[in-house]
Amino acid sequence: MLYIFLSIGCSLAVSIMLKLAKRYQIDVYQAIVWNYSTAILLSWILLKPQFGHLTSAPIGIYLLLGLLLPLVFVLLSVSVKVSGIVRTDVAQRLSLVIPVIAAFLLFNEKPTSLKIIGILLGLAAIVCTIPWQQGSGVQKRTNANAWIYLLMVFAGFGVIDVLFKQIAIIKTVSYNTSLFYVFTMAFAFSLIGLIYQVATKKMKFSWPHILIGWGLGIANFGNILFYLKAHRALADQPSTVFSAMNIGVIVVGALTGLIIFREKLSLLNKAGIVIAIIAVVIMAKS
C-alpha cells in the first residue's frame, strides 16, 4: 500500500497546483503541455528506459494514453464550463466504476466478500463526498450537449486507469520504458494542440508557463510512476489499487480543501470521509 499512498500524495500536489493556477489566472493548458517535457526528462534520467524491445511494445496503448492524458484535461475544463463543477466532479469520481469492473472482467481478479464490501463502501463514500449543495463556481446553466462532456469525462478517466493497468502487467517491456513512451506521445500531442492554438491566435504563448509546467510535471511524474508500481506490487488485486487510489485522493483532497483552502464540508461530506477511510482499511485487509 506504500506506493498507493505515495501516488496519492503526488496526485494531491497536482490538484493543489491546478487549484492555485485557477486562482492566479494561469493558463492550465500551457502548464499541462510543459509538464510532460519534465516527465520525459525525469523518466529518461531516473528510469533509464530501454529501447531494444520496441517491436513487442503495445504501441496502440501508448498512442491512446498519449492522446487521452492531455485530452481529458481539456474535456474536464470544458465540462466545468457547460455543466458546472458539481456535475463534472460526480462524473470524474464515479469513473472508478469502469476500472473496478475491468478488474474482474478483463484482469481475472477473483472477488471476495471483503473486496466487494470495500468497493461498495468506497462508492458510497464518493457519493457522500460530492459537494451536492455547493454552487458550480460558474454560471449554473447547462446546455443540451452538457451530458456528452460529462460522459466523456466519466469514460476518459476510467479508460486511462484501465490502460495504465494493462501497461503494468506487460512483461515484454518494462513499465519504465512504457512511461517514457507515454510521456513522449502526450507531450507531442499536447504540443501540436498548443502550436495550433497559438498559430490561430486562440491562445497567447507565455514563457512563464514553461516553468510552471515543469513544477507540475515533477508531481505528475511521481503520481503515475507510483501508481504503476502499486499495480506491479499488487498485480493480482487491481480492484484494490483502483479503489484505494481513488478513495484516498478524495479523502486527502477533501481534508486539504478543509484545512488549507478553508472549504466548507457538510455533515454528509464528513461522513463520506469516515466511510472512505473504513473502505480503504477493509480493502487493505483483503
C-alpha positions as CSV (number, residue, x, y, z in Angstrom):
1,M,0.0,0.0,0.0
2,L,3.0,2.3,0.3
3,Y,3.1,3.0,-3.4
4,I,-0.6,3.9,-3.3
5,F,0.0,6.4,-0.5
6,L,2.9,7.9,-2.4
7,S,0.8,8.2,-5.6
8,I,-2.0,9.8,-3.6
9,G,0.5,12.4,-2.2
10,C,1.7,13.3,-5.7
11,S,-1.8,13.4,-7.0
12,L,-2.7,15.8,-4.2
13,A,0.2,18.0,-5.2
14,V,-1.0,18.1,-8.8
15,S,-4.6,19.1,-7.6
16,I,-3.2,21.9,-5.4
17,M,-1.1,23.3,-8.2
18,L,-4.1,23.2,-10.6
19,K,-6.3,24.9,-8.0
20,L,-3.7,27.6,-7.4
21,A,-3.4,28.0,-11.2
22,K,-7.0,29.0,-11.5
23,R,-6.7,31.4,-8.6
24,Y,-3.7,33.2,-10.2
25,Q,-5.2,33.1,-13.7
26,I,-2.6,30.7,-15.1
27,D,-3.3,29.0,-18.4
28,V,-3.8,25.4,-17.3
29,Y,-3.4,24.0,-20.8
30,Q,0.0,25.6,-21.4
31,A,1.2,24.3,-18.0
32,I,-0.1,20.8,-18.9
33,V,1.9,20.8,-22.1
34,W,5.2,21.6,-20.5
35,N,4.6,19.3,-17.6
36,Y,5.1,16.4,-20.0
37,S,8.5,17.7,-21.0
38,T,9.6,17.4,-17.4
39,A,8.1,13.9,-17.1
40,I,10.1,12.8,-20.2
41,L,13.3,14.1,-18.7
42,L,12.7,12.5,-15.3
43,S,11.8,9.2,-16.9
44,W,15.0,9.3,-19.0
45,I,17.3,10.2,-16.1
46,L,15.7,8.1,-13.3
47,L,14.1,5.2,-15.0
48,K,16.7,4.6,-17.8
49,P,14.3,3.3,-20.4
50,Q,15.5,0.5,-22.7
51,F,14.5,0.6,-26.4
52,G,15.5,-2.8,-27.5
53,H,12.0,-4.3,-27.3
54,L,10.1,-1.7,-29.3
55,T,8.8,-4.2,-31.7
56,S,7.0,-6.0,-28.9
57,A,5.7,-2.8,-27.2
58,P,2.0,-2.1,-27.2
59,I,2.3,1.0,-29.4
60,G,-1.5,1.3,-29.7
61,I,-1.9,1.6,-25.9
62,Y,0.9,4.2,-25.8
63,L,-0.7,6.3,-28.5
64,L,-4.1,6.1,-26.9
65,L,-2.7,7.1,-23.5
66,G,-0.6,9.8,-25.0
67,L,-3.8,11.3,-26.6
68,L,-6.1,10.7,-23.7
69,L,-3.9,12.2,-20.9
70,P,-4.0,15.8,-22.3
71,L,-7.4,15.4,-23.9
72,V,-9.1,14.5,-20.6
73,F,-7.7,17.7,-19.0
74,V,-9.3,19.7,-21.8
75,L,-12.6,17.9,-21.6
76,L,-12.6,18.5,-17.8
77,S,-12.3,22.2,-18.3
78,V,-15.0,22.3,-21.0
79,S,-17.3,20.2,-18.9
80,V,-16.9,22.6,-15.9
81,K,-17.9,25.5,-18.2
82,V,-21.0,23.8,-19.7
83,S,-22.1,21.5,-16.8
84,G,-20.7,23.0,-13.7
85,I,-18.1,21.8,-11.2
86,V,-20.5,19.7,-9.2
87,R,-21.8,17.6,-12.1
88,T,-18.2,17.3,-13.5
89,D,-17.0,16.2,-10.1
90,V,-19.6,13.5,-10.0
91,A,-18.6,12.2,-13.4
92,Q,-14.9,12.2,-12.6
93,R,-15.3,10.4,-9.3
94,L,-17.8,7.8,-10.4
95,S,-15.4,6.8,-13.2
96,L,-14.0,4.4,-10.6
97,V,-16.8,2.0,-11.7
98,I,-15.0,1.3,-15.0
99,P,-11.7,0.1,-13.7
100,V,-13.3,-1.9,-10.9
101,I,-15.5,-3.7,-13.4
102,A,-12.5,-4.2,-15.6
103,A,-10.5,-5.7,-12.7
104,F,-13.0,-8.7,-12.6
105,L,-13.8,-9.0,-16.3
106,L,-10.5,-8.2,-18.0
107,F,-7.8,-8.9,-15.4
108,N,-9.5,-12.0,-13.9
109,E,-9.4,-10.9,-10.3
110,K,-11.4,-13.1,-8.0
111,P,-14.0,-11.2,-6.0
112,T,-14.1,-11.8,-2.2
113,S,-16.6,-10.6,0.3
114,L,-14.2,-8.2,1.9
115,K,-13.3,-6.6,-1.5
116,I,-16.9,-6.3,-2.5
117,I,-17.8,-4.6,0.8
118,G,-14.8,-2.3,0.5
119,I,-15.7,-1.3,-3.1
120,L,-19.4,-0.7,-2.2
121,L,-18.4,1.4,0.8
122,G,-16.0,3.3,-1.4
123,L,-18.7,4.1,-3.9
124,A,-20.9,5.2,-1.1
125,A,-18.1,7.4,0.2
126,I,-17.7,9.0,-3.2
127,V,-21.3,9.9,-3.4
128,C,-21.2,11.3,0.1
129,T,-18.1,13.5,-0.5
130,I,-19.6,15.1,-3.6
131,P,-20.4,18.8,-2.9
132,W,-24.1,18.5,-3.8
133,Q,-25.1,21.8,-2.2
134,Q,-22.3,24.0,-3.5
135,G,-22.6,26.4,-6.3
136,S,-20.8,25.5,-9.5
137,G,-18.4,28.4,-9.4
138,V,-19.5,29.3,-12.9
139,Q,-22.9,30.0,-14.4
140,K,-25.3,27.3,-13.3
141,R,-26.8,27.0,-16.7
142,T,-26.3,23.9,-18.8
143,N,-26.8,23.3,-22.4
144,A,-28.3,20.5,-24.4
145,N,-24.9,18.9,-25.0
146,A,-23.7,19.0,-21.4
147,W,-24.3,15.3,-20.9
148,I,-21.9,14.5,-23.7
149,Y,-19.0,16.2,-21.9
150,L,-19.9,14.5,-18.6
151,L,-20.0,11.1,-20.3
152,M,-16.6,11.8,-22.0
153,V,-15.1,12.8,-18.6
154,F,-16.5,9.7,-17.0
155,A,-15.2,7.4,-19.7
156,G,-11.9,9.2,-20.1
157,F,-10.7,8.8,-16.6
158,G,-12.0,5.3,-16.3
159,V,-10.3,4.1,-19.5
160,I,-7.0,5.8,-18.5
161,D,-6.9,3.8,-15.3
162,V,-7.5,0.5,-17.2
163,L,-4.8,1.3,-19.8
164,F,-2.2,2.0,-17.1
165,K,-3.1,-1.3,-15.5
166,Q,-2.5,-3.0,-18.9
167,I,0.9,-1.4,-19.2
168,A,1.8,-2.5,-15.6
169,I,1.1,-6.2,-16.4
170,I,3.1,-6.3,-19.7
171,K,6.3,-8.3,-19.3
172,T,7.9,-7.8,-22.6
173,V,8.5,-4.1,-22.0
174,S,9.3,-2.6,-18.6
175,Y,7.0,0.0,-17.2
176,N,10.0,2.3,-17.0
177,T,10.3,2.2,-20.8
178,S,6.5,2.4,-21.2
179,L,6.3,5.5,-19.1
180,F,8.9,7.2,-21.3
181,Y,6.9,6.4,-24.5
182,V,3.6,7.5,-23.0
183,F,5.0,10.9,-21.7
184,T,6.7,11.5,-25.1
185,M,3.5,10.9,-27.0
186,A,1.4,13.0,-24.5
187,F,3.9,15.9,-25.0
188,A,3.8,15.6,-28.8
189,F,0.0,15.6,-29.0
190,S,-0.4,18.5,-26.5
191,L,2.4,20.5,-28.1
192,I,0.6,20.2,-31.5
193,G,-2.5,21.5,-29.9
194,L,-0.6,24.4,-28.4
195,I,1.1,25.3,-31.7
196,Y,-2.3,25.2,-33.4
197,Q,-4.0,27.5,-30.9
198,V,-1.1,30.0,-30.9
199,A,-1.0,30.0,-34.7
200,T,-4.7,30.6,-35.0
201,K,-4.5,33.3,-32.2
202,K,-6.8,31.4,-29.9
203,M,-4.1,31.4,-27.2
204,K,-1.2,33.7,-26.4
205,F,2.1,32.0,-25.7
206,S,3.6,32.7,-22.3
207,W,7.2,31.8,-21.3
208,P,6.5,31.7,-17.5
209,H,4.1,28.8,-18.2
210,I,7.1,26.6,-19.1
211,L,8.5,27.0,-15.5
212,I,5.0,26.4,-14.0
213,G,4.6,23.3,-16.2
214,W,7.9,21.9,-15.1
215,G,6.9,22.1,-11.4
216,L,3.6,20.4,-12.3
217,G,5.5,17.7,-14.2
218,I,7.5,16.6,-11.2
219,A,4.4,15.9,-9.2
220,N,2.6,14.3,-12.2
221,F,5.5,12.1,-12.9
222,G,5.6,10.8,-9.3
223,N,1.8,10.2,-9.4
224,I,1.9,8.0,-12.4
225,L,5.1,6.2,-11.5
226,F,4.0,5.2,-8.1
227,Y,0.5,4.2,-9.5
228,L,2.2,1.8,-11.9
229,K,4.4,0.5,-9.1
230,A,1.3,-0.2,-7.0
231,H,-0.2,-2.2,-9.8
232,R,3.0,-4.2,-10.1
233,A,3.2,-4.8,-6.4
234,L,-0.5,-5.8,-6.2
235,A,-0.6,-7.5,-9.6
236,D,-3.4,-9.9,-8.7
237,Q,-5.5,-7.2,-6.9
238,P,-6.2,-4.4,-9.4
239,S,-9.5,-3.5,-7.8
240,T,-7.7,-2.8,-4.6
241,V,-5.4,-0.4,-6.3
242,F,-8.1,1.3,-8.4
243,S,-10.4,1.7,-5.3
244,A,-7.8,2.7,-2.7
245,M,-6.2,5.2,-5.1
246,N,-9.4,7.0,-6.0
247,I,-10.9,6.9,-2.5
248,G,-7.6,8.0,-1.0
249,V,-7.3,11.0,-3.3
250,I,-10.9,12.0,-2.4
251,V,-10.2,11.8,1.4
252,V,-6.9,13.6,1.3
253,G,-8.2,16.1,-1.2
254,A,-11.2,16.9,1.0
255,L,-9.1,17.3,4.1
256,T,-6.7,19.6,2.2
257,G,-9.5,21.7,1.0
258,L,-10.9,22.0,4.5
259,I,-7.5,22.8,6.2
260,I,-5.6,24.8,3.5
261,F,-8.3,26.4,1.3
262,R,-10.9,26.7,4.1
263,E,-13.6,24.9,2.1
264,K,-16.7,24.1,3.9
265,L,-17.8,20.4,4.3
266,S,-21.3,19.4,5.0
267,L,-22.2,16.7,7.6
268,L,-22.7,14.3,4.6
269,N,-19.2,15.1,3.3
270,K,-17.6,14.4,6.6
271,A,-19.5,11.1,6.9
272,G,-18.2,10.3,3.4
273,I,-14.6,10.8,4.6
274,V,-15.1,8.4,7.5
275,I,-16.7,5.8,5.2
276,A,-13.9,6.2,2.8
277,I,-11.3,5.6,5.5
278,I,-13.1,2.4,6.6
279,A,-13.3,1.3,2.9
280,V,-9.5,1.7,2.5
281,V,-8.8,-0.3,5.7
282,I,-11.1,-3.1,4.6
283,M,-9.5,-3.3,1.1
284,A,-6.1,-3.3,2.7
285,K,-7.1,-6.2,4.9
286,S,-8.5,-8.1,1.9
